[in-house]
Amino acid sequence: MKRIGVLTGGGDAAGMNAALRAVVRTSWRHGAEVVGINKGWLGLAEGTYQTMSPGSVSGILQKGGTILRTFRYPQFATDAGAVPVGRTLKKLKLDGMVVIGGDGSFRGGTKLEKEFGIPCIGVPATIDNDIPGTDYSIGFDTALNIAIDAVDKVRDTATSHGRIFVIEVMGREYGLLAAQTAIATGAEEVLLPEIPWKIDEVCSRIADGYSRGKHHALIIVAEGAGKASYVSFEIKARLNRDVRMVVLGHVQRGGSPSGFDRILASRLGHHATELLFAGEHGIMVGVVANKIHTSPLEKKNKVAAKAVLKDARLMELLV
Protein backbone atom coordinates (compact mmCIF):
# COMPACT_ATOMS: atom_id res chain seq x y z
CA MET A 1 0.00 0.00 0.00
CA LYS A 2 1.37 3.36 -1.05
CA ARG A 3 -1.48 5.79 -0.37
CA ILE A 4 -3.68 5.62 2.73
CA GLY A 5 -6.74 7.75 3.49
CA VAL A 6 -7.99 8.66 6.96
CA LEU A 7 -11.09 10.51 8.11
CA THR A 8 -12.94 11.33 11.32
CA GLY A 9 -16.71 10.99 11.10
CA GLY A 10 -19.86 11.43 13.18
CA GLY A 11 -19.79 13.32 16.47
CA ASP A 12 -16.40 14.51 17.67
CA ALA A 13 -14.79 12.66 20.57
CA ALA A 14 -11.76 13.59 22.63
CA GLY A 15 -8.90 11.36 21.48
CA MET A 16 -9.69 11.45 17.77
CA ASN A 17 -6.55 13.50 17.20
CA ALA A 18 -4.44 10.95 19.07
CA ALA A 19 -5.82 8.19 16.85
CA LEU A 20 -5.19 10.28 13.74
CA ARG A 21 -1.62 10.91 14.87
CA ALA A 22 -1.03 7.17 15.28
CA VAL A 23 -2.44 6.39 11.83
CA VAL A 24 -0.27 9.00 10.11
CA ARG A 25 2.97 8.10 11.89
CA THR A 26 2.47 4.35 11.48
CA SER A 27 1.73 4.79 7.76
CA TRP A 28 4.85 6.86 7.25
CA ARG A 29 6.95 4.17 8.88
CA HIS A 30 5.66 1.88 6.13
CA GLY A 31 6.68 4.44 3.53
CA ALA A 32 3.11 5.30 2.54
CA GLU A 33 1.60 8.67 1.75
CA VAL A 34 -1.33 9.69 3.97
CA VAL A 35 -4.32 11.69 2.76
CA GLY A 36 -6.45 13.27 5.47
CA ILE A 37 -10.06 13.84 4.40
CA ASN A 38 -11.29 17.17 5.75
CA LYS A 39 -14.87 17.45 7.08
CA GLY A 40 -15.48 13.69 7.28
CA TRP A 41 -17.82 12.10 4.76
CA LEU A 42 -18.96 15.48 3.48
CA GLY A 43 -15.36 16.30 2.65
CA LEU A 44 -15.02 13.08 0.71
CA ALA A 45 -18.00 14.18 -1.39
CA GLU A 46 -16.68 17.73 -1.80
CA GLY A 47 -13.14 16.61 -2.53
CA THR A 48 -11.51 18.50 0.35
CA TYR A 49 -8.40 16.78 1.65
CA GLN A 50 -4.78 17.33 2.62
CA THR A 51 -1.55 15.39 2.50
CA MET A 52 -0.38 14.59 6.00
CA SER A 53 3.11 14.00 7.35
CA PRO A 54 4.46 13.26 10.85
CA GLY A 55 5.00 16.99 11.26
CA SER A 56 1.36 17.78 10.48
CA VAL A 57 0.21 15.74 13.47
CA SER A 58 2.85 17.02 15.86
CA GLY A 59 1.43 18.62 19.00
CA ILE A 60 -2.15 17.37 18.54
CA LEU A 61 -2.13 14.46 21.02
CA GLN A 62 -3.59 16.57 23.82
CA LYS A 63 -6.13 18.47 21.73
CA GLY A 64 -9.86 17.78 21.88
CA GLY A 65 -12.07 17.53 18.82
CA THR A 66 -10.48 16.65 15.48
CA ILE A 67 -8.12 18.75 13.36
CA LEU A 68 -9.64 17.16 10.25
CA ARG A 69 -13.09 18.32 11.41
CA THR A 70 -16.20 16.20 11.03
CA PHE A 71 -19.48 16.79 9.21
CA ARG A 72 -22.33 14.36 8.71
CA TYR A 73 -23.27 13.39 5.16
CA PRO A 74 -26.41 11.21 5.25
CA GLN A 75 -26.72 11.53 1.47
CA PHE A 76 -23.93 8.98 1.14
CA ALA A 77 -26.54 6.31 1.85
CA THR A 78 -28.26 7.20 -1.46
CA ASP A 79 -27.07 6.43 -4.98
CA ALA A 80 -27.02 10.12 -5.89
CA GLY A 81 -25.04 11.04 -2.78
CA ALA A 82 -22.44 8.39 -3.52
CA VAL A 83 -21.62 9.80 -6.97
CA PRO A 84 -19.41 12.71 -5.80
CA VAL A 85 -17.68 10.38 -3.33
CA GLY A 86 -16.82 8.09 -6.23
CA ARG A 87 -15.34 11.02 -8.17
CA THR A 88 -13.09 11.95 -5.26
CA LEU A 89 -11.97 8.36 -4.71
CA LYS A 90 -11.12 8.01 -8.40
CA LYS A 91 -8.95 11.11 -8.16
CA LEU A 92 -7.22 10.11 -4.93
CA LYS A 93 -6.46 6.50 -5.93
CA LEU A 94 -6.36 5.29 -2.34
CA ASP A 95 -5.07 1.82 -1.48
CA GLY A 96 -6.92 1.77 1.85
CA MET A 97 -8.80 3.85 4.40
CA VAL A 98 -8.89 4.14 8.19
CA VAL A 99 -12.26 5.42 9.44
CA ILE A 100 -12.32 6.92 12.95
CA GLY A 101 -15.88 7.31 14.26
CA GLY A 102 -19.06 5.53 15.32
CA ASP A 103 -21.70 3.28 13.80
CA GLY A 104 -22.69 5.73 11.07
CA SER A 105 -19.08 6.15 9.99
CA PHE A 106 -18.63 2.39 9.90
CA ARG A 107 -21.65 2.04 7.63
CA GLY A 108 -19.88 4.47 5.33
CA GLY A 109 -16.70 2.40 5.53
CA THR A 110 -18.65 -0.73 4.64
CA LYS A 111 -20.07 1.05 1.61
CA LEU A 112 -16.57 2.12 0.53
CA GLU A 113 -15.54 -1.52 0.54
CA LYS A 114 -18.58 -2.96 -1.20
CA GLU A 115 -19.23 -0.30 -3.84
CA PHE A 116 -15.82 1.23 -4.43
CA GLY A 117 -13.44 -1.56 -3.52
CA ILE A 118 -11.50 0.47 -0.94
CA PRO A 119 -10.17 -1.69 1.94
CA CYS A 120 -11.31 -0.13 5.21
CA ILE A 121 -10.62 -0.59 8.91
CA GLY A 122 -12.63 1.19 11.61
CA VAL A 123 -11.45 2.76 14.86
CA PRO A 124 -14.32 3.28 17.37
CA ALA A 125 -14.59 6.87 18.59
CA THR A 126 -17.79 8.05 20.28
CA ILE A 127 -18.58 9.36 23.74
CA ASP A 128 -21.66 7.09 23.82
CA ASN A 129 -19.53 3.92 24.00
CA ASP A 130 -22.26 2.10 22.09
CA ILE A 131 -20.15 0.20 19.56
CA PRO A 132 -20.18 -3.62 19.82
CA GLY A 133 -16.79 -5.31 19.71
CA THR A 134 -14.92 -3.08 22.15
CA ASP A 135 -15.08 -2.45 25.88
CA TYR A 136 -14.35 1.23 25.35
CA SER A 137 -14.64 3.65 22.47
CA ILE A 138 -12.38 6.67 22.19
CA GLY A 139 -13.85 9.67 24.01
CA PHE A 140 -16.04 7.86 26.52
CA ASP A 141 -13.64 8.15 29.45
CA THR A 142 -13.09 11.87 28.87
CA ALA A 143 -16.83 12.54 28.57
CA LEU A 144 -17.47 10.54 31.74
CA ASN A 145 -14.92 12.54 33.72
CA ILE A 146 -16.32 15.83 32.42
CA ALA A 147 -19.81 14.76 33.50
CA ILE A 148 -18.54 13.66 36.92
CA ASP A 149 -16.80 16.98 37.46
CA ALA A 150 -19.93 18.92 36.47
CA VAL A 151 -22.22 16.86 38.72
CA ASP A 152 -19.82 17.24 41.65
CA LYS A 153 -20.07 21.00 41.24
CA VAL A 154 -23.86 20.86 41.03
CA ARG A 155 -23.95 18.82 44.23
CA ASP A 156 -22.23 21.67 46.08
CA THR A 157 -25.01 24.11 45.25
CA ALA A 158 -27.71 21.44 45.70
CA THR A 159 -26.42 20.83 49.22
CA SER A 160 -26.15 24.52 50.00
CA HIS A 161 -29.72 25.30 48.93
CA GLY A 162 -31.41 21.99 49.71
CA ARG A 163 -32.56 21.64 46.13
CA ILE A 164 -33.37 18.82 43.76
CA PHE A 165 -31.33 18.89 40.56
CA VAL A 166 -32.25 17.02 37.39
CA ILE A 167 -29.11 16.65 35.27
CA GLU A 168 -29.25 15.41 31.68
CA VAL A 169 -26.19 13.72 30.17
CA MET A 170 -25.57 12.60 26.60
CA GLY A 171 -25.40 9.05 25.27
CA ARG A 172 -28.16 8.86 22.63
CA GLU A 173 -30.18 5.66 23.15
CA TYR A 174 -27.52 4.04 25.33
CA GLY A 175 -27.46 4.75 29.06
CA LEU A 176 -23.92 3.73 30.03
CA LEU A 177 -22.59 7.28 30.32
CA ALA A 178 -25.49 8.24 32.58
CA ALA A 179 -25.26 5.07 34.67
CA GLN A 180 -21.55 5.43 35.34
CA THR A 181 -21.90 9.15 36.04
CA ALA A 182 -24.56 8.35 38.63
CA ILE A 183 -22.43 5.71 40.33
CA ALA A 184 -19.34 7.91 40.42
CA THR A 185 -21.19 10.90 41.87
CA GLY A 186 -23.47 9.12 44.34
CA ALA A 187 -26.61 10.41 42.67
CA GLU A 188 -29.96 9.55 44.23
CA GLU A 189 -31.60 8.52 40.94
CA VAL A 190 -30.63 7.58 37.39
CA LEU A 191 -33.13 7.27 34.54
CA LEU A 192 -32.01 5.09 31.65
CA PRO A 193 -33.51 4.13 28.28
CA GLU A 194 -32.79 0.45 28.99
CA ILE A 195 -34.94 0.37 32.14
CA PRO A 196 -38.62 1.43 32.15
CA TRP A 197 -39.37 4.03 34.84
CA LYS A 198 -42.41 5.79 36.22
CA ILE A 199 -42.39 9.34 37.51
CA ASP A 200 -44.61 8.33 40.47
CA GLU A 201 -41.99 5.85 41.64
CA VAL A 202 -39.17 8.36 41.16
CA CYS A 203 -41.01 10.93 43.27
CA SER A 204 -41.79 8.34 45.92
CA ARG A 205 -38.13 7.39 46.29
CA ILE A 206 -37.05 11.03 46.50
CA ALA A 207 -39.69 11.76 49.14
CA ASP A 208 -38.51 8.73 51.08
CA GLY A 209 -34.97 10.07 50.95
CA TYR A 210 -36.07 13.37 52.46
CA SER A 211 -37.96 11.51 55.18
CA ARG A 212 -34.70 9.73 56.05
CA GLY A 213 -32.91 13.04 56.54
CA LYS A 214 -31.63 13.91 53.08
CA HIS A 215 -31.57 17.62 52.22
CA HIS A 216 -31.08 17.45 48.48
CA ALA A 217 -31.30 15.02 45.52
CA LEU A 218 -29.42 14.55 42.27
CA ILE A 219 -31.26 12.84 39.42
CA ILE A 220 -29.20 11.83 36.37
CA VAL A 221 -31.23 11.50 33.17
CA ALA A 222 -29.82 9.85 30.05
CA GLU A 223 -30.88 11.85 26.99
CA GLY A 224 -32.51 8.74 25.52
CA ALA A 225 -34.60 8.10 28.65
CA GLY A 226 -36.93 11.07 28.36
CA LYS A 227 -37.06 14.83 28.65
CA ALA A 228 -35.28 16.29 31.65
CA SER A 229 -37.73 19.19 31.48
CA TYR A 230 -40.64 16.78 31.98
CA VAL A 231 -38.92 15.12 34.95
CA SER A 232 -38.20 18.49 36.54
CA PHE A 233 -41.74 19.77 36.09
CA GLU A 234 -43.39 16.65 37.46
CA ILE A 235 -41.14 16.40 40.52
CA LYS A 236 -41.70 20.04 41.39
CA ALA A 237 -45.46 19.70 40.96
CA ARG A 238 -45.78 16.48 42.94
CA LEU A 239 -43.33 17.16 45.77
CA ASN A 240 -43.70 20.94 45.97
CA ARG A 241 -39.94 21.34 46.31
CA ASP A 242 -37.39 23.59 44.64
CA VAL A 243 -36.15 21.85 41.47
CA ARG A 244 -33.51 22.97 39.00
CA MET A 245 -32.54 21.44 35.66
CA VAL A 246 -29.06 21.24 34.14
CA VAL A 247 -28.42 19.97 30.61
CA LEU A 248 -24.71 19.26 30.24
CA GLY A 249 -25.01 18.95 26.47
CA HIS A 250 -22.01 19.32 24.20
CA VAL A 251 -19.65 20.39 26.96
CA GLN A 252 -19.14 16.61 27.38
CA ARG A 253 -17.63 16.35 23.90
CA GLY A 254 -14.90 18.94 24.24
CA GLY A 255 -11.73 19.39 26.21
CA SER A 256 -8.37 17.67 26.35
CA PRO A 257 -8.62 13.86 26.25
CA SER A 258 -7.89 11.93 29.43
CA GLY A 259 -4.75 9.85 29.71
CA PHE A 260 -6.84 6.73 29.20
CA ASP A 261 -8.31 8.05 25.94
CA ARG A 262 -4.91 9.20 24.65
CA ILE A 263 -3.43 5.74 25.18
CA LEU A 264 -6.51 3.91 23.88
CA ALA A 265 -6.61 6.07 20.73
CA SER A 266 -2.89 5.61 20.11
CA ARG A 267 -3.16 1.83 20.48
CA LEU A 268 -6.20 1.49 18.25
CA GLY A 269 -4.96 3.88 15.58
CA HIS A 270 -1.60 2.09 15.39
CA HIS A 271 -3.05 -1.43 15.27
CA ALA A 272 -5.69 -0.49 12.71
CA THR A 273 -2.99 0.82 10.39
CA GLU A 274 -0.73 -2.18 10.91
CA LEU A 275 -3.59 -4.52 10.08
CA LEU A 276 -4.39 -2.56 6.94
CA PHE A 277 -0.81 -2.95 5.74
CA ALA A 278 -0.98 -6.65 6.61
CA GLY A 279 -3.87 -7.04 4.16
CA GLU A 280 -6.72 -7.05 6.69
CA HIS A 281 -9.86 -5.04 5.99
CA GLY A 282 -13.59 -4.95 6.62
CA ILE A 283 -12.99 -4.99 10.36
CA MET A 284 -13.04 -2.72 13.38
CA VAL A 285 -10.23 -2.66 15.92
CA GLY A 286 -11.32 -2.57 19.56
CA VAL A 287 -10.07 -3.55 22.97
CA VAL A 288 -11.60 -6.37 25.03
CA ALA A 289 -10.17 -7.28 28.45
CA ASN A 290 -7.29 -4.88 27.65
CA LYS A 291 -6.33 -6.86 24.56
CA ILE A 292 -6.66 -5.76 20.95
CA HIS A 293 -9.74 -7.37 19.41
CA THR A 294 -11.12 -7.27 15.88
CA SER A 295 -14.71 -7.68 14.75
CA PRO A 296 -16.63 -7.19 11.49
CA LEU A 297 -17.02 -3.56 10.44
CA GLU A 298 -20.54 -4.17 9.15
CA LYS A 299 -23.68 -4.04 11.31
CA LYS A 300 -22.31 -2.02 14.22
CA ASN A 301 -25.67 -0.40 14.96
CA LYS A 302 -26.77 -2.52 17.91
CA VAL A 303 -25.22 -2.81 21.34
CA ALA A 304 -26.11 -5.07 24.25
CA ALA A 305 -27.43 -3.38 27.39
CA LYS A 306 -25.80 -5.81 29.84
CA ALA A 307 -23.20 -3.32 31.07
CA VAL A 308 -25.86 -0.67 31.63
CA LEU A 309 -28.14 -3.01 33.57
CA LYS A 310 -25.24 -4.23 35.70
CA ASP A 311 -24.27 -0.67 36.60
CA ALA A 312 -27.90 0.24 37.31
CA ARG A 313 -28.19 -2.62 39.80
CA LEU A 314 -24.95 -1.53 41.45
CA MET A 315 -26.32 1.98 41.84
CA GLU A 316 -29.46 0.67 43.54
CA LEU A 317 -27.26 -0.98 46.17
CA LEU A 318 -25.23 2.16 46.80
CA VAL A 319 -27.97 4.80 47.09
C-alpha positions as CSV (number, residue, x, y, z in Angstrom):
1,M,0.0,0.0,0.0
2,K,1.4,3.4,-1.1
3,R,-1.5,5.8,-0.4
4,I,-3.7,5.6,2.7
5,G,-6.7,7.8,3.5
6,V,-8.0,8.7,7.0
7,L,-11.1,10.5,8.1
8,T,-12.9,11.3,11.3
9,G,-16.7,11.0,11.1
10,G,-19.9,11.4,13.2
11,G,-19.8,13.3,16.5
12,D,-16.4,14.5,17.7
13,A,-14.8,12.7,20.6
14,A,-11.8,13.6,22.6
15,G,-8.9,11.4,21.5
16,M,-9.7,11.5,17.8
17,N,-6.5,13.5,17.2
18,A,-4.4,11.0,19.1
19,A,-5.8,8.2,16.8
20,L,-5.2,10.3,13.7
21,R,-1.6,10.9,14.9
22,A,-1.0,7.2,15.3
23,V,-2.4,6.4,11.8
24,V,-0.3,9.0,10.1
25,R,3.0,8.1,11.9
26,T,2.5,4.3,11.5
27,S,1.7,4.8,7.8
28,W,4.9,6.9,7.3
29,R,7.0,4.2,8.9
30,H,5.7,1.9,6.1
31,G,6.7,4.4,3.5
32,A,3.1,5.3,2.5
33,E,1.6,8.7,1.8
34,V,-1.3,9.7,4.0
35,V,-4.3,11.7,2.8
36,G,-6.5,13.3,5.5
37,I,-10.1,13.8,4.4
38,N,-11.3,17.2,5.8
39,K,-14.9,17.5,7.1
40,G,-15.5,13.7,7.3
41,W,-17.8,12.1,4.8
42,L,-19.0,15.5,3.5
43,G,-15.4,16.3,2.7
44,L,-15.0,13.1,0.7
45,A,-18.0,14.2,-1.4
46,E,-16.7,17.7,-1.8
47,G,-13.1,16.6,-2.5
48,T,-11.5,18.5,0.3
49,Y,-8.4,16.8,1.6
50,Q,-4.8,17.3,2.6
51,T,-1.5,15.4,2.5
52,M,-0.4,14.6,6.0
53,S,3.1,14.0,7.3
54,P,4.5,13.3,10.8
55,G,5.0,17.0,11.3
56,S,1.4,17.8,10.5
57,V,0.2,15.7,13.5
58,S,2.9,17.0,15.9
59,G,1.4,18.6,19.0
60,I,-2.1,17.4,18.5
61,L,-2.1,14.5,21.0
62,Q,-3.6,16.6,23.8
63,K,-6.1,18.5,21.7
64,G,-9.9,17.8,21.9
65,G,-12.1,17.5,18.8
66,T,-10.5,16.6,15.5
67,I,-8.1,18.8,13.4
68,L,-9.6,17.2,10.3
69,R,-13.1,18.3,11.4
70,T,-16.2,16.2,11.0
71,F,-19.5,16.8,9.2
72,R,-22.3,14.4,8.7
73,Y,-23.3,13.4,5.2
74,P,-26.4,11.2,5.3
75,Q,-26.7,11.5,1.5
76,F,-23.9,9.0,1.1
77,A,-26.5,6.3,1.8
78,T,-28.3,7.2,-1.5
79,D,-27.1,6.4,-5.0
80,A,-27.0,10.1,-5.9
81,G,-25.0,11.0,-2.8
82,A,-22.4,8.4,-3.5
83,V,-21.6,9.8,-7.0
84,P,-19.4,12.7,-5.8
85,V,-17.7,10.4,-3.3
86,G,-16.8,8.1,-6.2
87,R,-15.3,11.0,-8.2
88,T,-13.1,12.0,-5.3
89,L,-12.0,8.4,-4.7
90,K,-11.1,8.0,-8.4
91,K,-9.0,11.1,-8.2
92,L,-7.2,10.1,-4.9
93,K,-6.5,6.5,-5.9
94,L,-6.4,5.3,-2.3
95,D,-5.1,1.8,-1.5
96,G,-6.9,1.8,1.8
97,M,-8.8,3.8,4.4
98,V,-8.9,4.1,8.2
99,V,-12.3,5.4,9.4
100,I,-12.3,6.9,12.9
101,G,-15.9,7.3,14.3
102,G,-19.1,5.5,15.3
103,D,-21.7,3.3,13.8
104,G,-22.7,5.7,11.1
105,S,-19.1,6.2,10.0
106,F,-18.6,2.4,9.9
107,R,-21.6,2.0,7.6
108,G,-19.9,4.5,5.3
109,G,-16.7,2.4,5.5
110,T,-18.6,-0.7,4.6
111,K,-20.1,1.0,1.6
112,L,-16.6,2.1,0.5
113,E,-15.5,-1.5,0.5
114,K,-18.6,-3.0,-1.2
115,E,-19.2,-0.3,-3.8
116,F,-15.8,1.2,-4.4
117,G,-13.4,-1.6,-3.5
118,I,-11.5,0.5,-0.9
119,P,-10.2,-1.7,1.9
120,C,-11.3,-0.1,5.2
121,I,-10.6,-0.6,8.9
122,G,-12.6,1.2,11.6
123,V,-11.5,2.8,14.9
124,P,-14.3,3.3,17.4
125,A,-14.6,6.9,18.6
126,T,-17.8,8.1,20.3
127,I,-18.6,9.4,23.7
128,D,-21.7,7.1,23.8
129,N,-19.5,3.9,24.0
130,D,-22.3,2.1,22.1
131,I,-20.1,0.2,19.6
132,P,-20.2,-3.6,19.8
133,G,-16.8,-5.3,19.7
134,T,-14.9,-3.1,22.1
135,D,-15.1,-2.5,25.9
136,Y,-14.4,1.2,25.4
137,S,-14.6,3.7,22.5
138,I,-12.4,6.7,22.2
139,G,-13.8,9.7,24.0
140,F,-16.0,7.9,26.5
141,D,-13.6,8.2,29.5
142,T,-13.1,11.9,28.9
143,A,-16.8,12.5,28.6
144,L,-17.5,10.5,31.7
145,N,-14.9,12.5,33.7
146,I,-16.3,15.8,32.4
147,A,-19.8,14.8,33.5
148,I,-18.5,13.7,36.9
149,D,-16.8,17.0,37.5
150,A,-19.9,18.9,36.5
151,V,-22.2,16.9,38.7
152,D,-19.8,17.2,41.7
153,K,-20.1,21.0,41.2
154,V,-23.9,20.9,41.0
155,R,-24.0,18.8,44.2
156,D,-22.2,21.7,46.1
157,T,-25.0,24.1,45.2
158,A,-27.7,21.4,45.7
159,T,-26.4,20.8,49.2
160,S,-26.1,24.5,50.0
161,H,-29.7,25.3,48.9
162,G,-31.4,22.0,49.7
163,R,-32.6,21.6,46.1
164,I,-33.4,18.8,43.8
165,F,-31.3,18.9,40.6
166,V,-32.2,17.0,37.4
167,I,-29.1,16.6,35.3
168,E,-29.2,15.4,31.7
169,V,-26.2,13.7,30.2
170,M,-25.6,12.6,26.6
171,G,-25.4,9.0,25.3
172,R,-28.2,8.9,22.6
173,E,-30.2,5.7,23.1
174,Y,-27.5,4.0,25.3
175,G,-27.5,4.7,29.1
176,L,-23.9,3.7,30.0
177,L,-22.6,7.3,30.3
178,A,-25.5,8.2,32.6
179,A,-25.3,5.1,34.7
180,Q,-21.6,5.4,35.3
181,T,-21.9,9.1,36.0
182,A,-24.6,8.4,38.6
183,I,-22.4,5.7,40.3
184,A,-19.3,7.9,40.4
185,T,-21.2,10.9,41.9
186,G,-23.5,9.1,44.3
187,A,-26.6,10.4,42.7
188,E,-30.0,9.6,44.2
189,E,-31.6,8.5,40.9
190,V,-30.6,7.6,37.4
191,L,-33.1,7.3,34.5
192,L,-32.0,5.1,31.6
193,P,-33.5,4.1,28.3
194,E,-32.8,0.4,29.0
195,I,-34.9,0.4,32.1
196,P,-38.6,1.4,32.2
197,W,-39.4,4.0,34.8
198,K,-42.4,5.8,36.2
199,I,-42.4,9.3,37.5
200,D,-44.6,8.3,40.5
201,E,-42.0,5.8,41.6
202,V,-39.2,8.4,41.2
203,C,-41.0,10.9,43.3
204,S,-41.8,8.3,45.9
205,R,-38.1,7.4,46.3
206,I,-37.1,11.0,46.5
207,A,-39.7,11.8,49.1
208,D,-38.5,8.7,51.1
209,G,-35.0,10.1,51.0
210,Y,-36.1,13.4,52.5
211,S,-38.0,11.5,55.2
212,R,-34.7,9.7,56.0
213,G,-32.9,13.0,56.5
214,K,-31.6,13.9,53.1
215,H,-31.6,17.6,52.2
216,H,-31.1,17.4,48.5
217,A,-31.3,15.0,45.5
218,L,-29.4,14.5,42.3
219,I,-31.3,12.8,39.4
220,I,-29.2,11.8,36.4
221,V,-31.2,11.5,33.2
222,A,-29.8,9.9,30.1
223,E,-30.9,11.9,27.0
224,G,-32.5,8.7,25.5
225,A,-34.6,8.1,28.6
226,G,-36.9,11.1,28.4
227,K,-37.1,14.8,28.6
228,A,-35.3,16.3,31.7
229,S,-37.7,19.2,31.5
230,Y,-40.6,16.8,32.0
231,V,-38.9,15.1,34.9
232,S,-38.2,18.5,36.5
233,F,-41.7,19.8,36.1
234,E,-43.4,16.6,37.5
235,I,-41.1,16.4,40.5
236,K,-41.7,20.0,41.4
237,A,-45.5,19.7,41.0
238,R,-45.8,16.5,42.9
239,L,-43.3,17.2,45.8
240,N,-43.7,20.9,46.0
241,R,-39.9,21.3,46.3
242,D,-37.4,23.6,44.6
243,V,-36.2,21.9,41.5
244,R,-33.5,23.0,39.0
245,M,-32.5,21.4,35.7
246,V,-29.1,21.2,34.1
247,V,-28.4,20.0,30.6
248,L,-24.7,19.3,30.2
249,G,-25.0,18.9,26.5
250,H,-22.0,19.3,24.2
251,V,-19.6,20.4,27.0
252,Q,-19.1,16.6,27.4
253,R,-17.6,16.4,23.9
254,G,-14.9,18.9,24.2
255,G,-11.7,19.4,26.2
256,S,-8.4,17.7,26.3
257,P,-8.6,13.9,26.3
258,S,-7.9,11.9,29.4
259,G,-4.7,9.8,29.7
260,F,-6.8,6.7,29.2
261,D,-8.3,8.1,25.9
262,R,-4.9,9.2,24.6
263,I,-3.4,5.7,25.2
264,L,-6.5,3.9,23.9
265,A,-6.6,6.1,20.7
266,S,-2.9,5.6,20.1
267,R,-3.2,1.8,20.5
268,L,-6.2,1.5,18.2
269,G,-5.0,3.9,15.6
270,H,-1.6,2.1,15.4
271,H,-3.0,-1.4,15.3
272,A,-5.7,-0.5,12.7
273,T,-3.0,0.8,10.4
274,E,-0.7,-2.2,10.9
275,L,-3.6,-4.5,10.1
276,L,-4.4,-2.6,6.9
277,F,-0.8,-3.0,5.7
278,A,-1.0,-6.6,6.6
279,G,-3.9,-7.0,4.2
280,E,-6.7,-7.1,6.7
281,H,-9.9,-5.0,6.0
282,G,-13.6,-4.9,6.6
283,I,-13.0,-5.0,10.4
284,M,-13.0,-2.7,13.4
285,V,-10.2,-2.7,15.9
286,G,-11.3,-2.6,19.6
287,V,-10.1,-3.5,23.0
288,V,-11.6,-6.4,25.0
289,A,-10.2,-7.3,28.4
290,N,-7.3,-4.9,27.6
291,K,-6.3,-6.9,24.6
292,I,-6.7,-5.8,20.9
293,H,-9.7,-7.4,19.4
294,T,-11.1,-7.3,15.9
295,S,-14.7,-7.7,14.8
296,P,-16.6,-7.2,11.5
297,L,-17.0,-3.6,10.4
298,E,-20.5,-4.2,9.1
299,K,-23.7,-4.0,11.3
300,K,-22.3,-2.0,14.2
301,N,-25.7,-0.4,15.0
302,K,-26.8,-2.5,17.9
303,V,-25.2,-2.8,21.3
304,A,-26.1,-5.1,24.2
305,A,-27.4,-3.4,27.4
306,K,-25.8,-5.8,29.8
307,A,-23.2,-3.3,31.1
308,V,-25.9,-0.7,31.6
309,L,-28.1,-3.0,33.6
310,K,-25.2,-4.2,35.7
311,D,-24.3,-0.7,36.6
312,A,-27.9,0.2,37.3
313,R,-28.2,-2.6,39.8
314,L,-24.9,-1.5,41.4
315,M,-26.3,2.0,41.8
316,E,-29.5,0.7,43.5
317,L,-27.3,-1.0,46.2
318,L,-25.2,2.2,46.8
319,V,-28.0,4.8,47.1
